[in-house]
């Protein structure tokens, strides 16, 4: 997710996919890294594999005080190909 808008839609889509038995993986980069501060991220982290681009996180979330949920991983931009390989379908925001 490259945008910090419409996270509520991503949350609904991810929840519906999970309820149908689909493995849910979410990658936040660019402005999407700002979503790390949303309470909904902690909820999604209970059932979704979430990664955040470490460069975007460092640049856009410098002043954050809350820690990330333990299951959320920061990944280097070079690792994006690994993130893409995880997926058989993708939705881009």
Secondary structure, DSSP 8 states (H G I E B T S, - for coil): ---SS-HHHHHHHHHHHHHTT--EEEEE-GGGGGGGGSHHHHHHTTTEEEEEEHHHHHHH-TT--S---TT-EEE-GGGHHHHHHH-SS----
